[in-house]
Amino acid sequence: MKSLSWKTITATTAAVSLGSLALAVAPSQAAGPAGGSAQVRSVSGSPDHADLTPGQLAALPLTNRHLTRHEIANLAIVLNAYHVAEGHSLDVDAFINSFTADGVFNDKVAGQSYQGQALGDVLTRMAGIFPDVHRDLKSITVNGDVISLELSIQGTFEGPVPTPAGTLKPTGAKIDAPTADFWYLQDGKIKKFDCFVGYTVMYAQMGVNLDWAGAVAKG
């Protein structure tokens, strides 16, 4: 297993950041309203996609099923943002347009923020590293204009990753990284998206360990 220094790991985190967005969302198993399993799929459609069918809502792992129409409309916007960012239906312009003019995407763990056209750059970058990346939605909480998700990012490490120490070559390793996403909406658009990815877990699965001894030796 390759060992990288703390400085290199930090820089690499920025390079691989926004894993949660690369998205892909193949059908995933999630708890249905009766405790059974249901197929979870992203919702696609035009900007006017305020309506989710009862079946679509029932298939989602919602913590509260008594949502207002406004909350359902917000949920549809977030699910659609995921849909247009996934590998098989990538639509960079649609993803960017789902944000307000000053909308921001914050990768809180990597300490990186993206706005404007850079919002789309991260989608193609991540698709190049994990072409089959998808997310396993575990819990969705809708509270007015705020939508919070607990999920797991899964995929196959099939693309090179540039780092200060050189290029990290793909190994075909499977990743399954815990993640939390927080979406803040305003007037039918995404105002802010805060993403927390378990990079330590992700890197270990990719074959990279934190070099604690090297960091300590450097003082």
Steps between C-alpha positions, in 0.01 A plus 500: 500500500649831390590748773480875442602786728240712679573795267456281193180350637359848561581610145364176359177550691453826312569323170253221567253724679129499446476127479143528605412687191629281231212321549355260347217351629432156396191351664569444869326310773340712770239455766146551380219639711407157628853402588558295186744584225423719201684614192635853536554689178588857426230722357556652160310766316485864402549790745127475568514171689312587816291182499631170629258211474387318813694199377821699464459647847424159651823360353716764667648452851325808641504567874167683470234415244268790584659753264346821378476566127782752538721238666418244230595755233833565676566127528435457128753775421771328705427156354506648152839661574631156589350352183661746257837449673513122475715320247236368262301824485767765552370849419744760629292800389189366670691448823644852495159645419348331804698746718428867560729750325713519815443138601795318657608139541719451809709187544535552875754224563734604217451869575406579140215712362362515145277748320392573142660281234722333762187326628500296182875438492482283810245271336720408205808474724335249732347302214854456368614340827192292588308444174236284670468713812160487664345577834312284744245729665450397860299788645338818365367776724301786348444809715364791300781631282764267649552142386746274686617160381701217651647285224786285384706574187584184314695436181807353334839676496565494123654840424837660591522757781767773480675571832805706604687171535410387148208333330304247704423223253161329504482158663143393434434515875143540620415800718218538750546831681260644761372844404260769621345761269316818597307697236362850559242628251359839417210571265531171314878509463793361698661780700762289679611139502726382784655158451689291759681199349680231702826542309707303752285195433497566126879531474559186706273311262695645206819364653631822661575539871575812699873519575479598867864409568619722216288790622633464857862478377458828312384667821 
